[in-house]
Each structure stands twice: as C-alpha cells, then as structure tokens.
Amino acid sequence: MGSDGEMFPNHVGSPIGENSDEDHYFILEIHYENPQELTFVHSPGMRVVYTDKLRPYDVNTLFLGQKVSHFMMIPPNQKRIKINGYCPSECTQKGFPPEGVFAATVLLHGHTYARSIILRHLRNGVELPPIAQDRTYDTNYQQYRQLQKEVKILPGDELMLECLFENESDDYIVGGLSSNREMCQALLLYYPKSSMVDCRSQYEFHSFFDSLGIEHVEGEMLKSLNLPYAPLENSVATPPDDGIVFFSLTGKEELNETLFDFLYSTGDEPGRKVKVSSVLKSRVWKSNDKTVDDWNRGGMYTHCAMSGGKRIELKMEKSIEK
C-alpha cells in the first residue's frame, strides 16, 4: 500500500523469456480488505518497463523473516513485543555463490500492529550495520527502498529480521494474510542472481507450547499442516506456510478463529481436553510478557528454498537455537 512502484537500479534487471518453459505470463495477486462486504468496481493493472539492452546483472528476490503462521503470536495488551525471523549461516552458505551477492533494494512488510522493522546482518557472530530499517513503520506506506550503499552478503552470513509490534487489544493476534493478522517479512532484491529465493523461520512446535506450560497438544488439523514439522528424508519441496494452508482449508481469516481453536491441550486427567484457544484467552499476560522472548530464544524451524519451492537441505533443519 502507498507504493509508487519499483524501479531497479540501472545496472540490474530481470530477464524476460530467458527460459522457454517459463516467463509466458505475469500474475498479479491482489488482497482486498472489505469487512463490510460492499460492492465496488476496481480496475487493477500492472505496467512493466523493459528494454532489449541487457543490463550487466540479473537479479533475484529473497523472502526473509517469519513464515505466515498462527504460531507467530502477539499476546494481548503489549506495548512493544519483538519477534525475530532468522536466515541462518547454513542457508546463505548453500544458497549464495562463493563470491557473495549484493543487496540492492529492500521492501519491509508488516500489518497494522507493526511499529518497527529492522533487517540485521551478522558475520562470524559479529553484527554489522543493518541492511535496512524503518523504526517508525507505517503499513499504509510500503515501498521498495533502493539502498544508498549496496551491501555485500557473503556465504555463511546470517540475516535476522526484527519486528516490533504493539497490541493494545484484549485479544491475541496471530500471523495471517489479512490486515487484522500480522506478518514479519522482508523482500530483498539481490544480484548476481542465485538460486535461493526463500530463507525464513518459524517457532518450533514443542518449544512454542513448552513456553506456555502446555505439555501435550493434539488435533486433526495438525496432520493437514504437517505439524510438528519433520522433513522427509527424500522431500524435494519445502512445505507451504501453515497459515496459508489453514486459510485454504477453512476460509477463516476475517473471522476471529485461529488454528488454536482446532487444537486441544490434554492434561493429566484421562479424557479431559481443553481448546488451546481457551487456555490462551484465560492466561494472565503480563505487560512486556517474556514468553515471546522465550520463543525467540527457543527452537526454530528454518526453511530455505530455491526457485519453484525446491528445498535446500540443511544439517540442522529440524530447529536452530538462538
């Protein structure tokens, strides 16, 4: 929203028609926010500027941050809650060429509860200057920002997207597609073009619930979402975002119903089940609640993928510790 469009730097471009099996069409996806279900006419479009004078470098786009998931949860009545998304060193080691790549432009993306987004850059455990930052983030102005000085990212570097959220409501907020749910993501335009297009993380299933004091969780919906996540040895594709899968299965995005309404906490009493959503709503959340800090320090699923969703296999794919 609020974007004036995107113009690549003069020395980079995106090839059209390079692969005869692809590049036959463009897809424009638009999300409409229409809670009152009003009828209206909209005539969207897309303008593409191209040239037959090829530029020195081809570009690619890297998805960073947290996967779209209900596990990216913002507790109620919180002034400043930090949520991190990780792209670990093993991903950049396998996804970038030996000489590294250059970050050229960045789009920082959150929804209405986001207040600050910073893309941090670490090398050998030492933090370098942020690649991009917006400490007064406004979801109504989302613009690709060309870096004044391009940043070189080497294989083995770590990227961390830090998002600060504010939730003054009495309800918890989960990750999702609509504006009343949240995202913590960045799109990084880089060159020269390499294979990696996705490097995001998600709170590990057991670590998430352990921090809430919930020991056992069950529910049929877990099977559909491939949770707890356990990558198959011969799996080629990285799994889709479970928040998007949940929406496609239920259509429940605008309604205040989440994955936690389909999951049950089973305690010591035989046969007794309580909806996880009920546990979360009855919980007494403290101001600046430290549970989110526990999630950020706990286990993470890391997902690295090449074009077409092809999985980059990692030695420690089950979880990373921060």
N, C-alpha and C positions, 0 to 999 in steps of 0.2 A: 504494500500500500504506500502511496505517496511517491513512488519511484518515477524518475524521469527516463527510465530505460537504462540500458547498459551499452557503453562503447568500449571495445577492447583497446588497450594500449597500441600504439602504432606498429610495434614490432611483433605482435602476435595476432593469430586468427584461428578460426575453427574451420577445418576443411569441409567442403560440401561435395558429396559424390565420390569421395575417396574410395569407399567400399561399395562395390556394385550390389551387394546384398543388403545394404543399409542406406540411410540418407535419402530415402524416396519421399519422405514427407516429414512435416513438423507436427507436433502435438501441443496444443495449447490447453492447459488444465486450469480451470478457474474454480475457486471455492466461494460460494455465495453465503453470506450471513443474512438470513431472512427469518428471524424467530417469529415474526407476526404473520408469516406466510402471505405477504402481499403479492399481488400480481403486477409484474412490470416487464418492460421490454428492454433488453440490453443487447448492444451490437458490438461485441468484443472483436479485437483483431490483433495482428502482430505484424510489425514491419521489420524486415530483415535487410540489412545493408551488406552487399557483397561486392567482391572485385575479382577479376581474373589475374591480378598481380599478386601472386602469393607472398605472404609475409615470412620473415625468417623462421618463426617458431609457431608450431601448433600448440594449442592449449588444451587443458582438461580441467574438470571441476571436481573437487574433493569435498565430500559431505563430512562434516565434523560435528561433535557434540554428543548429545544423548539420543538414543533411538526413541521413536514415538512409542511410548509405553505408559500404562497406568501406574507402573512402579516408580515413575518419575513423579513423586507426590509432594505437594506443598501443603504442610499442615495448616490448620486454621489459626487466625489471629497472630500472624507473624509479620514483623516489620521488615526484617532482612534475612532471607534464607538463601544460602549459597548452594547451588547444585553444579557439579562438575561433570563434564564429558571428556573421556580420555581417548587419545590415539597414541598407543604405546610405541616404544622404540622398535619392537619386533615388526610392527606393521610398516613403518617407514623404511626399515632395513630391507624388507622384502618387496615393498611397493614402489620405491623410488630408485632411479638409476644411481650407479656409484658416484657420479659427479654431483648428484643432488638436483634440486629443482628450485625455481624462483617463484615466490608468491607475488602475484601482480595486483589482484583486486579481491575484496572480501565483502560478502553480504552477511551481516549478523541478523539472526532471526529469533524472535520470541513473540509472545502474545501480550495480552493486556495486563498481566501481572508482572511482566519482566521490567526491571528498573536499570539494570546494568549488564553488559555482556563484554567479556574480555577474552581474546584469543591469546593464550600464553604459549611460550616457546622455550623448551628446555633442551640442553645438550650436555651429556655426561653428568646429569644431576644438577647442573647449574642453570638457573633461569636467565634467559636473555630478555631483551626488551620485548614487550608484547607486539605481536604482528598487527593486531587491530584491536580497538577498544571503543566502546561507547558507554560512558559512565552515567549518562542521562538518557537512557534508551527510551524511545517512543515508538510503539508498534505502528503508529499512523505514518511514520516516515521510515520506509525500508528501502535503502538504496545501496547498490554495489558501489563500493568506495575504492577508487584506484589509490594504491599506496604511493605516498610521495617518494619513498625509497623502497625498492623491491627487496624482499627478504629471502636469503638463501636458506633452504631447508635441506639438511644432509640426511642420508640414510642413518638410522639409529637415533635421530632426534625424536623428542616427544612433543606432542601438541595437546594442550588442555584448554577446553572451552569452559570458562567460568561464568555462570549466570546467577544474578541476584534477583530474587523475587520478593514481592510484597503481597501478602494475602490478609486483608483485614476482615474478611468474612468469617462466619462461624462454621463454614464447611471446608473440608479439604479439597484441593484441586489436583487433578491428575493430568498426565500428558495426553494429548489428543490432537485432533485436526481442527476443531472449531475454536473460536476466539475465547470461549469460556473454559477452555482447557489450555494446556501450556506446551511449549516447545523450548528447547535449548539447543540451537543448531547454528552452524555457520557453513556457508558455501565459499570455498577457497578456489579461486581461479589461478592455476599454476602452469608453468612451462619449464622445460620442454615436456611435451605430452608423455605421460607414463601410463601404466596400466591401472593404478589404484584410483578408485572413484568414491569409496566409502570407508570411513575409519571412525566408528562411533562405539559407544559403550552403553551398558545398561546394568542397573543394580542386580547382583546375583540373587537368585530366588531365596535361598536359605538365609543368606546374610541379611536380606531385607526384613524377613519376618523375625529373625532372631533379635534384631534391634528393637522390635515391637513387643518382645516377650511372647511371641506366638510360636509354639514348637511344631505343631502339626497342622498342615493345610491340605484340603482335598477339594475336588470339584471337577465335573466332567469337562468344563471349559479348558482346563489345563492341557488336555490332550490335543485340542484344536490349535492351541497356541504353542505347542512344543515346549511346554514348561513342566518341571525345571529343565532348562536348556542343556542338552547333551549332544554335541555334534557327532553325527555318524562318521565312522572312520572313512568311508568312501563317499561322503557327501560332497557334491560339486558346488551346490548353490548355498549362499548364506541365507538364513531364514528371514522372512519379511518381518517388518516391525509389528509386534504383537498388538499394539494399539490400533493399527490399521486393520489387522486381521479381525480383531474384536468388533470393530465398526462394520466390516463387511459381513460378519456373521449375524450381528444383532440389529444393526441400523441405529443403535442407541448412542448417539453422540450429543445431540442437543438435550435429550432427557438426562436428568441427573441420576444416571445409573452407570455404574462402572464395573470393571472386572471383579471388584471385591464384593459385589452383590451376588456373584456366582460362585464364590469360594467360601469354604466353611472351615472354621477352626475347631479341631476336635481335641478336647481336653482329656483329663484322666477318667471322667465318668463315662462308662460304656454307653454308646448310642447318643450321646449329647453332642449336638452340633450347633454352632453359633456362626451366623454370617460374619465374615471378616469385616464387611462394611459396618455392622453394628458395633464390633469391637473398636473400630477406628472412630466412630462417631461418639462413643461413650468415653473414649480416652480423654484424660485431662492433659491437654497440650500446654506446655509452658511457653512463655514468651521467649523467643530465640531458642526454641527447643533443640536440644543437642542430638536428637535422633537422626536428623539429616546429616550432621557431622559424622555420626556412626556409619551411615550409609555411604558417605563419600570416602571414608577410610576403609570400608569393608570390601568384600569381594565384588568384582565387576565381570560381567560378560563383555568380551571385546569382539567386535565384528569388523573384519577387514575384507573388502571385496573389490574385484576388478569389474570392468565393464560387463554388463549383462548379468550382474549378481554373482559371478563366479567367485567362490570362496578362496581367500588366501589362508592356507592352513598355518596355524600357529602352534608352537610347542605348548604354550600355556593358555590355550583357547578357552578352557573352562572358566577361568577367572584370573583377574590380576589384582594384586593388593596395592593399595595406595595409603 
